[in-house]
Structures are given as C-alpha cells and as structure tokens.
Amino acid sequence: MRSTVATIDLDALAWNLSVVRARTPGKSVLAMVKANAYGHGMVTTSLALQALGVEMLGTAFVDEAIELRAVGITIPIMVLTPVEAHECRAAIENDLITVACEISQVSELSRCAQEVGRTAEVHLYIDTGMHRDGFRPSHAVGAARTIGEMPGIRLTGVCTHFATADEPHSPFLREQLSTFTEVISQCEANGSTFATIHAANSGAMWQLDTSHFTMVRPGLSLYGYSAAGTDVMTLHPVMSLSSRVLSARRAWPGDTISYGRRHVVSRETTIVTVPIGYGDGYLRSLTGKAECLIGGSRFPVVGTICMDELMVDVGDSAIGLGDEVVFLGRQVGMNGRIDSIDATDLAKWASTIPYEITTSISARVPRRYVNTKKTDV
C-alpha cells in the first residue's frame, strides 16, 4: 500500500446513521451510496450500511446497483436517475427499484417485465422545481393512473428532489415541498396509493420535519457533513486523507516552486515533497490556498499541485522523511493539541462544495477501513 491513503472510519459511519435515526424517528432510511459512496468506497460502505440495518440503498446508475448485488447486497436498491431502454432488463433481473420519469420509459420497463415474467417496481418522480427529471405536477395524476395500469409494473412510491435544500431557510425549498404535498393529495384522490413517500436529502432532513414523509435520503450527512447553517455538530467525518513526506530540500529567496513558477520563495526555508496530487483527486484548484498538518502544525501547500506530487513549505520545523502529512482529518501534535482539516475547509479553499472534495478522491488512492468507536457527541 502506498503512503497516500484514504482511511474510512466505519464506526463514524455507524454513529452518523444513529444521528440520522434520532433526527427522523420512525422513518425509513434510503442511504445514498452513489459515486463510490461519495468517495468512501461503495462496496464496503454498502455492506456496512446493510449490516447496520438501513432499509434501502440509493445509486445513480444501474451498473452501480448491479455491482452491489454481485457482492451480496440483498436489501432494496433504488436507482435515482432515469433508467435507459437498454438497462431495463438488467434493472428488473436484479430486482432494482427505479424512478418513473416518462411514460415511454415505464412502457419499456413494462415490456421487459412481461418478457422475463417478473414485476418492475417504480416510484413516481415529480419535478417540483429542480427541472432535471420527472413529471410536471400538472401531469402527475394522469401519469400515476397510466403507470398503475401497466402490466408488469408495480407503482409503490412517489418522490421529488429539492434544488435549494443546502441553503438555510430557503423559501424555494418550502415552495417545492408544498407543491409535492399537493400533488400527492391529488394522486391519492384519484385512486393512486403510495407505500413509500420520500423527498428529504441531507439538507432538507435537518431543516424541515415536514419533508421527512415515510423515508429520508441522507447522503453527505452519513459521511459526516451537514448543510450550511444547520449546525449539526454531532456528525463525524468518515474519511481522512493522509500521506508521508517523500523528500526535503532547502530553498532560498528567489527560488521558484513547481510548474509555472507560481510560488516564489521569500525567505530561506525547507520545502518538502509529498506523493499526492490531482491524479489522486487532491484538486489542482487548491493551488496556493490549501494547508496540511504535519506534526500537529499547519503548513501551506506551495506551488502548483502536480498530478502525483505536491510541495509544502515547512520553514525551519524539524520535519523528517516519512513523517505523516494529513490533508483531510485530525492530527495530534507533540504538545497534545489536536488540529483538523475537513472537507468543508478544502471546499472553501477550492471554491466548491464538500461533495466534490470526497467524491474526487480517485480510485488509485487505497481505502483503508477501520473502527474507532465514535461515541462522543
């Protein structure tokens, strides 16, 4: 295993799920594991979540869900982007729940279901304002009725997705929720019934109890982060990212560091090289902005971040070859002081969101799974 490693704390994952359960008592949990479980490793994370008792797993695509079935995931899996025609048969054969977004799409599911002699389970997807997938509210009643009458199709749920749930006190979140609630009432008044109703992603889950319905869809919160302004301090980041000092050299005023000579040394100092770069998902946009932890102290990442390496200015500190370098996570210094850098910090430096930080950690970075017993609040 190379020095650069992403450590995944499965006890932190379990703790975060318990926090979600406490926030949404009596509700089922659809745990989002798409995009390699937000960078945390889809297979191991999903097996852990299944063992922890989540009611359903969520993927973006059919091939992700098939991979989970292949490793022994038996609980329901929902594919949350519209299934394409060539994927319908595989979705049915792997017992996947899919979203119903267009009549033509569900018709193909119906055809395939009849061919293989099985039933395709679908959830009616309502576009309440995201304008990405789903039926418009004005078409929802007719769509629900038509889908409910299709052979080989079992309409068991209804869902929507919020566009601004990560924004605190968003009026548009409440507008979408109101629209969704009204659509459900209209559908039910016209004879459609839904065993499962879900809308709340992580942001909505913390903000609005009325968005919880029968099931919630936590994603980033399972991995330790809440939406801006929700102040959910009990979550623990699940991923840490670390490497080790590979080499060191003295630099003098006027020396320049890395590609493009972006960083000019202003004083005599020591520059250390660490074997991690944008090929590992440590974003090039962090150039000139990021910090890391070595020996419990913060040091600036300097010069353009390379594909496989980056440089850190450690001044005159007693840093040695092989010393641990933390880019994401906690580190204890010689004086016992603990400092930490999380995905929110990296997102701020890179002008992005924490989702991109964790999902960007590439497959070539080994994942190491540990249990550290997160029990503190």
Contacts in CASP RR format, 6 or more apart in sequence:
PFRMAT RR
TARGET T0000
AUTHOR 0000-0000-0000
METHOD contacts of the structure
MODEL  1
MRSTVATIDLDALAWNLSVVRARTPGKSVLAMVKANAYGHGMVTTSLALQ
ALGVEMLGTAFVDEAIELRAVGITIPIMVLTPVEAHECRAAIENDLITVA
CEISQVSELSRCAQEVGRTAEVHLYIDTGMHRDGFRPSHAVGAARTIGEM
PGIRLTGVCTHFATADEPHSPFLREQLSTFTEVISQCEANGSTFATIHAA
NSGAMWQLDTSHFTMVRPGLSLYGYSAAGTDVMTLHPVMSLSSRVLSARR
AWPGDTISYGRRHVVSRETTIVTVPIGYGDGYLRSLTGKAECLIGGSRFP
VVGTICMDELMVDVGDSAIGLGDEVVFLGRQVGMNGRIDSIDATDLAKWA
STIPYEITTSISARVPRRYVNTKKTDV
1 366 0 8 1.000
1 368 0 8 1.000
2 275 0 8 1.000
2 366 0 8 1.000
3 243 0 8 1.000
3 244 0 8 1.000
3 246 0 8 1.000
3 275 0 8 1.000
3 322 0 8 1.000
4 241 0 8 1.000
4 242 0 8 1.000
4 243 0 8 1.000
4 244 0 8 1.000
4 275 0 8 1.000
4 276 0 8 1.000
4 280 0 8 1.000
4 365 0 8 1.000
4 366 0 8 1.000
5 241 0 8 1.000
5 242 0 8 1.000
5 243 0 8 1.000
5 365 0 8 1.000
5 366 0 8 1.000
5 367 0 8 1.000
5 368 0 8 1.000
6 39 0 8 1.000
6 40 0 8 1.000
6 239 0 8 1.000
6 240 0 8 1.000
6 241 0 8 1.000
6 361 0 8 1.000
6 365 0 8 1.000
6 366 0 8 1.000
6 367 0 8 1.000
6 368 0 8 1.000
7 239 0 8 1.000
7 240 0 8 1.000
7 241 0 8 1.000
7 242 0 8 1.000
7 367 0 8 1.000
7 368 0 8 1.000
7 369 0 8 1.000
7 370 0 8 1.000
8 40 0 8 1.000
8 41 0 8 1.000
8 44 0 8 1.000
8 45 0 8 1.000
8 238 0 8 1.000
8 239 0 8 1.000
8 367 0 8 1.000
8 368 0 8 1.000
8 369 0 8 1.000
8 370 0 8 1.000
9 236 0 8 1.000
9 238 0 8 1.000
9 239 0 8 1.000
9 240 0 8 1.000
9 370 0 8 1.000
9 371 0 8 1.000
9 372 0 8 1.000
9 374 0 8 1.000
10 44 0 8 1.000
10 48 0 8 1.000
10 238 0 8 1.000
10 369 0 8 1.000
10 370 0 8 1.000
10 371 0 8 1.000
11 370 0 8 1.000
11 371 0 8 1.000
11 372 0 8 1.000
11 373 0 8 1.000
11 374 0 8 1.000
12 224 0 8 1.000
12 236 0 8 1.000
12 237 0 8 1.000
12 238 0 8 1.000
12 372 0 8 1.000
12 374 0 8 1.000
13 40 0 8 1.000
13 45 0 8 1.000
13 48 0 8 1.000
13 49 0 8 1.000
13 52 0 8 1.000
13 222 0 8 1.000
13 223 0 8 1.000
13 238 0 8 1.000
14 48 0 8 1.000
14 52 0 8 1.000
14 374 0 8 1.000
15 235 0 8 1.000
15 236 0 8 1.000
15 374 0 8 1.000
15 375 0 8 1.000
16 221 0 8 1.000
16 222 0 8 1.000
16 223 0 8 1.000
16 224 0 8 1.000
16 235 0 8 1.000
16 236 0 8 1.000
16 238 0 8 1.000
17 29 0 8 1.000
17 31 0 8 1.000
17 49 0 8 1.000
17 52 0 8 1.000
17 54 0 8 1.000
17 222 0 8 1.000
19 221 0 8 1.000
19 232 0 8 1.000
19 234 0 8 1.000
19 235 0 8 1.000
20 29 0 8 1.000
20 205 0 8 1.000
20 216 0 8 1.000
20 218 0 8 1.000
20 221 0 8 1.000
20 222 0 8 1.000
21 29 0 8 1.000
23 205 0 8 1.000
23 206 0 8 1.000
24 200 0 8 1.000
24 205 0 8 1.000
24 212 0 8 1.000
24 216 0 8 1.000
27 212 0 8 1.000
27 213 0 8 1.000
27 214 0 8 1.000
27 215 0 8 1.000
27 216 0 8 1.000
28 55 0 8 1.000
28 56 0 8 1.000
28 196 0 8 1.000
28 214 0 8 1.000
28 215 0 8 1.000
28 216 0 8 1.000
29 54 0 8 1.000
29 55 0 8 1.000
29 56 0 8 1.000
29 215 0 8 1.000
29 216 0 8 1.000
29 218 0 8 1.000
30 54 0 8 1.000
30 55 0 8 1.000
30 56 0 8 1.000
30 57 0 8 1.000
30 58 0 8 1.000
30 78 0 8 1.000
30 198 0 8 1.000
30 215 0 8 1.000
30 216 0 8 1.000
30 217 0 8 1.000
30 218 0 8 1.000
31 46 0 8 1.000
31 49 0 8 1.000
31 54 0 8 1.000
31 56 0 8 1.000
31 57 0 8 1.000
31 58 0 8 1.000
31 218 0 8 1.000
31 219 0 8 1.000
31 222 0 8 1.000
32 38 0 8 1.000
32 57 0 8 1.000
32 58 0 8 1.000
32 217 0 8 1.000
32 218 0 8 1.000
32 219 0 8 1.000
32 222 0 8 1.000
33 42 0 8 1.000
33 45 0 8 1.000
33 46 0 8 1.000
33 49 0 8 1.000
33 57 0 8 1.000
33 58 0 8 1.000
33 59 0 8 1.000
33 64 0 8 1.000
33 68 0 8 1.000
34 42 0 8 1.000
34 58 0 8 1.000
34 59 0 8 1.000
34 60 0 8 1.000
34 61 0 8 1.000
34 64 0 8 1.000
34 80 0 8 1.000
35 60 0 8 1.000
35 359 0 8 1.000
36 42 0 8 1.000
36 359 0 8 1.000
36 363 0 8 1.000
37 45 0 8 1.000
37 46 0 8 1.000
37 223 0 8 1.000
38 219 0 8 1.000
38 220 0 8 1.000
38 223 0 8 1.000
38 355 0 8 1.000
38 358 0 8 1.000
38 359 0 8 1.000
39 239 0 8 1.000
39 358 0 8 1.000
39 359 0 8 1.000
39 360 0 8 1.000
39 361 0 8 1.000
40 223 0 8 1.000
40 238 0 8 1.000
40 239 0 8 1.000
40 358 0 8 1.000
40 367 0 8 1.000
41 367 0 8 1.000
42 59 0 8 1.000
42 64 0 8 1.000
42 67 0 8 1.000
42 68 0 8 1.000
43 67 0 8 1.000
43 68 0 8 1.000
43 71 0 8 1.000
44 367 0 8 1.000
44 369 0 8 1.000
46 57 0 8 1.000
46 68 0 8 1.000
46 71 0 8 1.000
46 73 0 8 1.000
47 71 0 8 1.000
47 72 0 8 1.000
47 73 0 8 1.000
49 57 0 8 1.000
49 222 0 8 1.000
50 57 0 8 1.000
50 73 0 8 1.000
50 74 0 8 1.000
50 75 0 8 1.000
53 75 0 8 1.000
54 75 0 8 1.000
55 75 0 8 1.000
55 76 0 8 1.000
55 215 0 8 1.000
56 75 0 8 1.000
56 76 0 8 1.000
56 77 0 8 1.000
56 78 0 8 1.000
56 97 0 8 1.000
56 215 0 8 1.000
57 65 0 8 1.000
57 68 0 8 1.000
57 73 0 8 1.000
57 75 0 8 1.000
57 76 0 8 1.000
57 77 0 8 1.000
57 78 0 8 1.000
58 65 0 8 1.000
58 77 0 8 1.000
58 78 0 8 1.000
58 79 0 8 1.000
58 80 0 8 1.000
58 217 0 8 1.000
59 65 0 8 1.000
59 68 0 8 1.000
59 77 0 8 1.000
59 78 0 8 1.000
59 79 0 8 1.000
59 80 0 8 1.000
60 79 0 8 1.000
60 80 0 8 1.000
60 81 0 8 1.000
61 79 0 8 1.000
61 81 0 8 1.000
62 79 0 8 1.000
62 83 0 8 1.000
62 87 0 8 1.000
62 90 0 8 1.000
62 91 0 8 1.000
62 94 0 8 1.000
62 96 0 8 1.000
64 79 0 8 1.000
65 77 0 8 1.000
65 79 0 8 1.000
65 91 0 8 1.000
65 94 0 8 1.000
65 96 0 8 1.000
66 90 0 8 1.000
66 94 0 8 1.000
68 77 0 8 1.000
69 77 0 8 1.000
69 94 0 8 1.000
69 95 0 8 1.000
76 95 0 8 1.000
76 97 0 8 1.000
77 94 0 8 1.000
77 95 0 8 1.000
77 96 0 8 1.000
77 97 0 8 1.000
78 96 0 8 1.000
78 97 0 8 1.000
78 98 0 8 1.000
78 99 0 8 1.000
78 123 0 8 1.000
79 91 0 8 1.000
79 96 0 8 1.000
79 97 0 8 1.000
79 98 0 8 1.000
79 99 0 8 1.000
80 99 0 8 1.000
81 99 0 8 1.000
81 133 0 8 1.000
82 98 0 8 1.000
82 99 0 8 1.000
82 101 0 8 1.000
82 102 0 8 1.000
82 105 0 8 1.000
82 125 0 8 1.000
82 133 0 8 1.000
82 134 0 8 1.000
83 91 0 8 1.000
83 98 0 8 1.000
83 99 0 8 1.000
83 105 0 8 1.000
83 109 0 8 1.000
85 105 0 8 1.000
85 108 0 8 1.000
88 108 0 8 1.000
88 109 0 8 1.000
88 111 0 8 1.000
88 112 0 8 1.000
88 120 0 8 1.000
89 112 0 8 1.000
89 115 0 8 1.000
89 116 0 8 1.000
91 98 0 8 1.000
91 109 0 8 1.000
91 120 0 8 1.000
92 109 0 8 1.000
92 112 0 8 1.000
92 113 0 8 1.000
92 116 0 8 1.000
92 118 0 8 1.000
92 119 0 8 1.000
92 120 0 8 1.000
93 116 0 8 1.000
93 118 0 8 1.000
97 121 0 8 1.000
97 122 0 8 1.000
97 123 0 8 1.000
97 156 0 8 1.000
98 109 0 8 1.000
98 120 0 8 1.000
98 121 0 8 1.000
98 122 0 8 1.000
98 123 0 8 1.000
99 122 0 8 1.000
99 123 0 8 1.000
99 124 0 8 1.000
99 125 0 8 1.000
99 133 0 8 1.000
99 134 0 8 1.000
99 159 0 8 1.000
100 106 0 8 1.000
100 122 0 8 1.000
100 123 0 8 1.000
100 124 0 8 1.000
100 125 0 8 1.000
100 134 0 8 1.000
100 135 0 8 1.000
100 143 0 8 1.000
100 147 0 8 1.000
100 155 0 8 1.000
101 125 0 8 1.000
101 133 0 8 1.000
101 134 0 8 1.000
101 135 0 8 1.000
102 134 0 8 1.000
102 135 0 8 1.000
103 143 0 8 1.000
103 146 0 8 1.000
103 147 0 8 1.000
106 122 0 8 1.000
106 147 0 8 1.000
106 150 0 8 1.000
106 153 0 8 1.000
107 150 0 8 1.000
109 120 0 8 1.000
109 122 0 8 1.000
109 153 0 8 1.000
110 120 0 8 1.000
110 150 0 8 1.000
110 151 0 8 1.000
110 152 0 8 1.000
110 153 0 8 1.000
112 120 0 8 1.000
113 119 0 8 1.000
113 120 0 8 1.000
113 151 0 8 1.000
113 152 0 8 1.000
113 153 0 8 1.000
114 151 0 8 1.000
114 152 0 8 1.000
117 152 0 8 1.000
118 152 0 8 1.000
119 152 0 8 1.000
119 153 0 8 1.000
119 154 0 8 1.000
120 152 0 8 1.000
120 153 0 8 1.000
120 154 0 8 1.000
121 154 0 8 1.000
121 156 0 8 1.000
122 147 0 8 1.000
122 153 0 8 1.000
122 154 0 8 1.000
122 155 0 8 1.000
122 156 0 8 1.000
122 157 0 8 1.000
123 155 0 8 1.000
123 156 0 8 1.000
123 157 0 8 1.000
123 158 0 8 1.000
123 159 0 8 1.000
123 194 0 8 1.000
123 196 0 8 1.000
123 198 0 8 1.000
124 135 0 8 1.000
124 140 0 8 1.000
124 143 0 8 1.000
124 144 0 8 1.000
124 147 0 8 1.000
124 155 0 8 1.000
124 157 0 8 1.000
124 158 0 8 1.000
124 159 0 8 1.000
124 187 0 8 1.000
124 192 0 8 1.000
124 194 0 8 1.000
125 133 0 8 1.000
125 134 0 8 1.000
125 135 0 8 1.000
125 158 0 8 1.000
125 159 0 8 1.000
125 160 0 8 1.000
126 134 0 8 1.000
126 135 0 8 1.000
126 137 0 8 1.000
126 140 0 8 1.000
126 158 0 8 1.000
126 159 0 8 1.000
126 160 0 8 1.000
126 179 0 8 1.000
126 180 0 8 1.000
126 183 0 8 1.000
127 133 0 8 1.000
127 134 0 8 1.000
127 135 0 8 1.000
127 136 0 8 1.000
127 137 0 8 1.000
127 160 0 8 1.000
128 137 0 8 1.000
128 160 0 8 1.000
128 162 0 8 1.000
128 176 0 8 1.000
128 177 0 8 1.000
128 179 0 8 1.000
128 180 0 8 1.000
128 183 0 8 1.000
129 163 0 8 1.000
129 172 0 8 1.000
129 176 0 8 1.000
129 179 0 8 1.000
130 160 0 8 1.000
130 161 0 8 1.000
130 162 0 8 1.000
130 163 0 8 1.000
130 176 0 8 1.000
132 161 0 8 1.000
133 161 0 8 1.000
135 143 0 8 1.000
137 179 0 8 1.000
137 182 0 8 1.000
137 183 0 8 1.000
140 183 0 8 1.000
140 186 0 8 1.000
140 187 0 8 1.000
141 183 0 8 1.000
141 186 0 8 1.000
141 187 0 8 1.000
141 190 0 8 1.000
141 192 0 8 1.000
142 190 0 8 1.000
144 155 0 8 1.000
144 158 0 8 1.000
144 187 0 8 1.000
144 190 0 8 1.000
144 192 0 8 1.000
145 190 0 8 1.000
145 191 0 8 1.000
145 192 0 8 1.000
147 153 0 8 1.000
147 155 0 8 1.000
148 155 0 8 1.000
148 192 0 8 1.000
155 192 0 8 1.000
155 194 0 8 1.000
156 194 0 8 1.000
156 195 0 8 1.000
156 196 0 8 1.000
157 194 0 8 1.000
157 195 0 8 1.000
157 196 0 8 1.000
157 197 0 8 1.000
157 198 0 8 1.000
158 183 0 8 1.000
158 184 0 8 1.000
158 187 0 8 1.000
158 194 0 8 1.000
158 196 0 8 1.000
158 197 0 8 1.000
159 197 0 8 1.000
159 198 0 8 1.000
159 199 0 8 1.000
160 176 0 8 1.000
160 180 0 8 1.000
160 199 0 8 1.000
161 199 0 8 1.000
161 201 0 8 1.000
162 173 0 8 1.000
162 176 0 8 1.000
162 177 0 8 1.000
162 199 0 8 1.000
162 200 0 8 1.000
162 201 0 8 1.000
162 203 0 8 1.000
162 204 0 8 1.000
162 211 0 8 1.000
163 172 0 8 1.000
163 173 0 8 1.000
163 176 0 8 1.000
164 170 0 8 1.000
164 172 0 8 1.000
164 173 0 8 1.000
165 173 0 8 1.000
165 200 0 8 1.000
165 201 0 8 1.000
165 202 0 8 1.000
165 203 0 8 1.000
165 204 0 8 1.000
165 207 0 8 1.000
165 227 0 8 1.000
166 202 0 8 1.000
166 203 0 8 1.000
166 227 0 8 1.000
166 228 0 8 1.000
166 353 0 8 1.000
167 173 0 8 1.000
167 227 0 8 1.000
167 228 0 8 1.000
168 207 0 8 1.000
168 227 0 8 1.000
168 228 0 8 1.000
168 229 0 8 1.000
168 230 0 8 1.000
169 207 0 8 1.000
170 207 0 8 1.000
173 204 0 8 1.000
173 207 0 8 1.000
173 208 0 8 1.000
173 211 0 8 1.000
174 208 0 8 1.000
177 199 0 8 1.000
177 204 0 8 1.000
177 208 0 8 1.000
177 210 0 8 1.000
177 211 0 8 1.000
180 199 0 8 1.000
181 210 0 8 1.000
184 194 0 8 1.000
184 197 0 8 1.000
187 194 0 8 1.000
188 194 0 8 1.000
195 214 0 8 1.000
196 214 0 8 1.000
196 215 0 8 1.000
197 213 0 8 1.000
197 214 0 8 1.000
197 215 0 8 1.000
198 213 0 8 1.000
198 214 0 8 1.000
198 215 0 8 1.000
198 216 0 8 1.000
198 217 0 8 1.000
199 211 0 8 1.000
199 213 0 8 1.000
199 217 0 8 1.000
200 208 0 8 1.000
200 211 0 8 1.000
200 212 0 8 1.000
200 213 0 8 1.000
200 216 0 8 1.000
200 217 0 8 1.000
201 217 0 8 1.000
201 218 0 8 1.000
201 219 0 8 1.000
202 217 0 8 1.000
202 218 0 8 1.000
202 219 0 8 1.000
202 220 0 8 1.000
202 221 0 8 1.000
202 222 0 8 1.000
202 225 0 8 1.000
202 226 0 8 1.000
202 227 0 8 1.000
203 221 0 8 1.000
203 226 0 8 1.000
203 227 0 8 1.000
203 230 0 8 1.000
204 211 0 8 1.000
205 211 0 8 1.000
205 212 0 8 1.000
205 216 0 8 1.000
205 217 0 8 1.000
205 218 0 8 1.000
205 221 0 8 1.000
206 221 0 8 1.000
206 226 0 8 1.000
206 227 0 8 1.000
206 230 0 8 1.000
206 232 0 8 1.000
207 227 0 8 1.000
207 230 0 8 1.000
220 226 0 8 1.000
220 354 0 8 1.000
220 355 0 8 1.000
220 358 0 8 1.000
221 232 0 8 1.000
221 235 0 8 1.000
222 238 0 8 1.000
223 237 0 8 1.000
223 238 0 8 1.000
223 239 0 8 1.000
223 358 0 8 1.000
224 235 0 8 1.000
224 236 0 8 1.000
224 237 0 8 1.000
224 238 0 8 1.000
225 235 0 8 1.000
225 237 0 8 1.000
225 342 0 8 1.000
225 343 0 8 1.000
225 344 0 8 1.000
225 354 0 8 1.000
226 232 0 8 1.000
226 235 0 8 1.000
234 377 0 8 1.000
236 374 0 8 1.000
237 328 0 8 1.000
237 329 0 8 1.000
237 342 0 8 1.000
237 343 0 8 1.000
239 328 0 8 1.000
239 343 0 8 1.000
239 358 0 8 1.000
239 361 0 8 1.000
240 326 0 8 1.000
240 328 0 8 1.000
240 329 0 8 1.000
240 330 0 8 1.000
241 276 0 8 1.000
241 282 0 8 1.000
241 326 0 8 1.000
241 327 0 8 1.000
241 328 0 8 1.000
241 329 0 8 1.000
241 361 0 8 1.000
241 365 0 8 1.000
242 324 0 8 1.000
242 325 0 8 1.000
242 326 0 8 1.000
242 327 0 8 1.000
242 328 0 8 1.000
242 329 0 8 1.000
243 274 0 8 1.000
243 275 0 8 1.000
243 276 0 8 1.000
243 324 0 8 1.000
243 325 0 8 1.000
243 327 0 8 1.000
244 274 0 8 1.000
244 275 0 8 1.000
244 322 0 8 1.000
244 323 0 8 1.000
244 324 0 8 1.000
244 325 0 8 1.000
245 272 0 8 1.000
245 273 0 8 1.000
245 274 0 8 1.000
245 294 0 8 1.000
245 319 0 8 1.000
245 320 0 8 1.000
245 321 0 8 1.000
245 322 0 8 1.000
245 323 0 8 1.000
245 325 0 8 1.000
246 272 0 8 1.000
246 273 0 8 1.000
246 274 0 8 1.000
246 275 0 8 1.000
246 309 0 8 1.000
246 321 0 8 1.000
246 322 0 8 1.000
247 272 0 8 1.000
247 273 0 8 1.000
247 321 0 8 1.000
248 270 0 8 1.000
248 271 0 8 1.000
248 272 0 8 1.000
248 273 0 8 1.000
248 314 0 8 1.000
248 319 0 8 1.000
248 320 0 8 1.000
248 321 0 8 1.000
249 270 0 8 1.000
249 271 0 8 1.000
250 268 0 8 1.000
250 269 0 8 1.000
250 270 0 8 1.000
250 271 0 8 1.000
251 257 0 8 1.000
251 265 0 8 1.000
251 268 0 8 1.000
251 269 0 8 1.000
251 270 0 8 1.000
251 271 0 8 1.000
252 265 0 8 1.000
252 268 0 8 1.000
253 265 0 8 1.000
253 266 0 8 1.000
253 267 0 8 1.000
253 268 0 8 1.000
254 264 0 8 1.000
254 265 0 8 1.000
254 266 0 8 1.000
255 264 0 8 1.000
255 265 0 8 1.000
256 262 0 8 1.000
256 263 0 8 1.000
256 264 0 8 1.000
256 265 0 8 1.000
257 263 0 8 1.000
257 264 0 8 1.000
257 265 0 8 1.000
257 271 0 8 1.000
257 302 0 8 1.000
257 303 0 8 1.000
257 311 0 8 1.000
258 302 0 8 1.000
258 303 0 8 1.000
258 304 0 8 1.000
258 305 0 8 1.000
258 306 0 8 1.000
258 310 0 8 1.000
258 311 0 8 1.000
259 303 0 8 1.000
259 304 0 8 1.000
259 306 0 8 1.000
260 304 0 8 1.000
262 287 0 8 1.000
262 288 0 8 1.000
262 303 0 8 1.000
262 304 0 8 1.000
263 288 0 8 1.000
263 302 0 8 1.000
263 303 0 8 1.000
263 304 0 8 1.000
265 271 0 8 1.000
265 313 0 8 1.000
269 313 0 8 1.000
269 314 0 8 1.000
269 315 0 8 1.000
269 316 0 8 1.000
270 313 0 8 1.000
270 314 0 8 1.000
270 315 0 8 1.000
270 316 0 8 1.000
270 317 0 8 1.000
270 319 0 8 1.000
271 302 0 8 1.000
271 311 0 8 1.000
271 312 0 8 1.000
271 313 0 8 1.000
271 314 0 8 1.000
272 294 0 8 1.000
272 311 0 8 1.000
272 312 0 8 1.000
272 314 0 8 1.000
272 319 0 8 1.000
272 320 0 8 1.000
273 309 0 8 1.000
273 310 0 8 1.000
273 311 0 8 1.000
273 312 0 8 1.000
274 292 0 8 1.000
274 309 0 8 1.000
274 310 0 8 1.000
274 311 0 8 1.000
274 312 0 8 1.000
274 325 0 8 1.000
275 308 0 8 1.000
275 309 0 8 1.000
276 282 0 8 1.000
276 308 0 8 1.000
276 309 0 8 1.000
276 310 0 8 1.000
276 327 0 8 1.000
276 365 0 8 1.000
277 305 0 8 1.000
277 306 0 8 1.000
277 307 0 8 1.000
277 308 0 8 1.000
277 309 0 8 1.000
277 310 0 8 1.000
278 284 0 8 1.000
278 305 0 8 1.000
278 306 0 8 1.000
278 307 0 8 1.000
279 307 0 8 1.000
279 308 0 8 1.000
279 362 0 8 1.000
279 364 0 8 1.000
280 308 0 8 1.000
280 361 0 8 1.000
280 362 0 8 1.000
280 364 0 8 1.000
280 365 0 8 1.000
281 360 0 8 1.000
281 361 0 8 1.000
281 362 0 8 1.000
281 365 0 8 1.000
282 305 0 8 1.000
282 310 0 8 1.000
282 327 0 8 1.000
282 360 0 8 1.000
282 361 0 8 1.000
283 305 0 8 1.000
283 346 0 8 1.000
283 350 0 8 1.000
283 352 0 8 1.000
283 356 0 8 1.000
283 357 0 8 1.000
283 360 0 8 1.000
284 304 0 8 1.000
284 305 0 8 1.000
285 350 0 8 1.000
285 351 0 8 1.000
285 352 0 8 1.000
286 301 0 8 1.000
286 305 0 8 1.000
286 346 0 8 1.000
286 349 0 8 1.000
286 350 0 8 1.000
287 301 0 8 1.000
287 303 0 8 1.000
287 304 0 8 1.000
287 305 0 8 1.000
288 300 0 8 1.000
288 301 0 8 1.000
288 302 0 8 1.000
288 303 0 8 1.000
289 301 0 8 1.000
289 349 0 8 1.000
289 350 0 8 1.000
290 300 0 8 1.000
290 301 0 8 1.000
290 305 0 8 1.000
290 327 0 8 1.000
290 346 0 8 1.000
290 349 0 8 1.000
290 350 0 8 1.000
291 298 0 8 1.000
291 299 0 8 1.000
291 300 0 8 1.000
291 301 0 8 1.000
291 341 0 8 1.000
291 349 0 8 1.000
292 298 0 8 1.000
292 299 0 8 1.000
292 301 0 8 1.000
292 312 0 8 1.000
292 325 0 8 1.000
292 326 0 8 1.000
292 327 0 8 1.000
292 341 0 8 1.000
293 299 0 8 1.000
293 325 0 8 1.000
293 326 0 8 1.000
293 327 0 8 1.000
293 329 0 8 1.000
293 331 0 8 1.000
293 339 0 8 1.000
293 340 0 8 1.000
293 341 0 8 1.000
294 312 0 8 1.000
294 314 0 8 1.000
294 317 0 8 1.000
294 319 0 8 1.000
294 323 0 8 1.000
294 324 0 8 1.000
294 325 0 8 1.000
294 326 0 8 1.000
294 331 0 8 1.000
295 319 0 8 1.000
295 323 0 8 1.000
295 324 0 8 1.000
295 331 0 8 1.000
295 333 0 8 1.000
295 334 0 8 1.000
296 331 0 8 1.000
296 332 0 8 1.000
296 333 0 8 1.000
296 334 0 8 1.000
296 337 0 8 1.000
296 338 0 8 1.000
296 339 0 8 1.000
297 317 0 8 1.000
297 333 0 8 1.000
297 339 0 8 1.000
298 339 0 8 1.000
299 312 0 8 1.000
299 313 0 8 1.000
299 314 0 8 1.000
299 315 0 8 1.000
299 317 0 8 1.000
300 312 0 8 1.000
300 313 0 8 1.000
301 310 0 8 1.000
301 311 0 8 1.000
301 312 0 8 1.000
302 311 0 8 1.000
302 312 0 8 1.000
302 313 0 8 1.000
303 310 0 8 1.000
303 311 0 8 1.000
312 325 0 8 1.000
324 331 0 8 1.000
326 341 0 8 1.000
327 341 0 8 1.000
327 346 0 8 1.000
328 341 0 8 1.000
328 342 0 8 1.000
328 343 0 8 1.000
328 346 0 8 1.000
328 357 0 8 1.000
329 340 0 8 1.000
329 341 0 8 1.000
329 342 0 8 1.000
330 338 0 8 1.000
330 339 0 8 1.000
330 340 0 8 1.000
331 338 0 8 1.000
331 339 0 8 1.000
331 340 0 8 1.000
332 338 0 8 1.000
333 339 0 8 1.000
342 354 0 8 1.000
343 354 0 8 1.000
343 357 0 8 1.000
343 358 0 8 1.000
344 354 0 8 1.000
346 354 0 8 1.000
346 357 0 8 1.000
347 353 0 8 1.000
347 354 0 8 1.000
347 356 0 8 1.000
347 357 0 8 1.000
350 356 0 8 1.000
350 357 0 8 1.000
END
